Amino acid sequence: MEDKKKVTKFHRVPRINIGFILLVFIFIYLIFHLVSLFTGKHIAVTEVKQGQIVSDNRFTALAIRAETLVKADESGEAYYYLPQESRVKKGETVVSLDRTGDLISEIRNGISKDASLSDEQKLRVTELLKSFNDAYTPDSFESAYYLKQNTADYLTLLNGEKIKKSLNKDLKAKVSDGSVVNIKAQAPGLMCLSYDNLTGVTEDSFTKASFDESALKTTEVSTGDSLSDGDTAFRLVTDDNWKLVTPVSEALAEKLKSKSTIEVRFDRDGTSVWANAHLTDRDGGHYLVLEMDDSMDRFADSRYLDIELVLDNESGLKVPNSSLVTKVEKNSSGDYVRTYGVYLANKGYTQLVKVKLLYKNGQYSIIEPVNDSSLRLYDYIVLDASGVNNGEILNNN
C-alpha cells in the first residue's frame, strides 16, 4: 500500500525580475551616454533649406567720355548764354568775354527791363512744376534740387536767346572792335560748365588711383567769372557713347566672363540701361568696363556714379559655408579638380556626399546634388565640417 504521507519535492524555478533587468539596461545606457557626453566629440547639425542669395552688386563707377576742354584765348568777364549741359552746334557762341564791362552792364539792364515770359514759356515752367509734383515723395528731397536746377536752366536759356536777339548788332560791333571776344563750340556736343582733373581719362589711361574720390578736384565756371588767356571756358562732350569702369573681385570677374551685356541701374534716379560689358586687368586688379550709348547727358556732370549691376540671383539648397567640404581630386582625365561635399547626418553617423557649388558669399553657399547624391531638402548635415571624418558616430545630444 502506498504511503500517502510521502511528499515529493520540486525544485523552485527562480522568478525572473523583468523590472530589475530593464533598470540595469537603462543604467548602463545612461552611463554610456554620460561617458560619451564628457569624452566624445560633439557634432552640431543643421537642416538643409531652400534659399536664395541676393548678390550685393553695388559699385561706384568711373565715368569715361569723349570730352575736351575749350580754352579762352583772351581775358575778360564771362557771360554764358546757355545753361549747364546744353546741346550746342558747331560754331555756336557759348560764352562772351567782356574786356571792358560794358556788355555785362547792357545785358543786366536788358534783363531787368524785360523779365516777362510768353504764354508758351509760362506753360513750360508749369509743366516742370507739374512733373515735380507728380514724382515727388517725402523720401527724396533731391527731386526739389533738380526742380530748382531745371527751372533755372530753362530761364537761363530763355535769357540767352533774348540777349542774342536784342544785342545782335551791338554784339557784332563789340566783337569787331575787340572789346568782346566770343568763344564758340568747336564741334557739336554737350556743353558743360564744370571740369575736373580726370577730364580726358580713357579706358587705356585710367589707373587704380583714378578711383580715389578724395583726390578729385572739380572746377565750375559761371557768368561773372574773370577768365584769362588759357583758362578753361567750358567742357565739351562730343559723343553720346560713354563708359563706366569699376573694380570687381576675382570671384565676380569669373562670374561675369560669360556675360556680354549687363543691365545697369543708376542710384541717382532709379533708371536702368543695358550696357555692353567686358573685363580688363590693370595694376593687378580686375575691372569691369560697361559701354553705353544712352543716358550720357543725364549724368555728364558726374565723374563718379553709384550703380547696381542687375544680375540673376542664385537659388537652390542653401547651406552655411562652414558645412562645405572642399577637396582636390583627380578626375577621369587625370587632371586635378576641386570638388565639394557635405556630411549627411540623418542616420546617426556622418556620410560624405558630393555636391555642386553654384554660388558662395561671405556666409552661405547655394549647392545642388551631384548625380545620384542622396542629399535632399530638409536633410540634416554637419554644421561645421572641419575636423569631421566620413562614417563618424554623431554625438549631438
GITAQUI-V891374 format. One line per field, one symbol per residue. phi: phi as a letter, one per 20 degrees, with the letter a starting at -180 (. if undefined). psi: psi as a letter, one per 40 degrees, with the letter a starting at -180 (. if undefined). A space follows every 10 residues. Layout:
phi->???
psi->???
This chain:
phi->.fefefdeed ffeffeefff ffffffffff fffffffede eedfcbefcf bbdefedebd deeccebbee eedbdreece ecfgmefcef nffebddeed nfffffffff fffcdedfff ffffffffff gfffefcffc fgfffffgff ffffffffff ffffffdgfg ffffffenfc deddfebfrd ecebbbfdgn fcffdfcgff eeffefddcd cbgofeddgn ffeaddedbf fbcccbfcff ffgffegeed cbeddefgcm fccecfcbdb dblmcdcedd dcccmgffcf ededceccee dfeecrfdcf gfeeddcdce efeneecedc acefcednbe cfcecdeebb dfcccdcbfd legefcfmfd cffdffnddf nffecdf
psi->hiheehhhhi hhhhhhgddd dddddddddd dddddddddi hhhiiihhih aihhhgfhih ihhhihiihh iheiiihhhh eiihfihiih ehhdihhhed eddddddddd dddgeiiidd dddddddddd ddddehideg eddddddddd dddddddddd ddddddeddd ddddddeeeh hhhiheiiah hhfiiieehe iiddeiidee egdeehhhhi iiheihiihe ihdihhhehe hiihhiiiid dddddedehe ihhhhhddee iiihiiiiii hhfeihhhhh hifiedddfe ehdhhhihhg ihhhiahhii ddehhhihih adeeihihii iihifdeeih hhiiihhdih addiihiiih bfiehiheih ihdheheiih ehhigf.
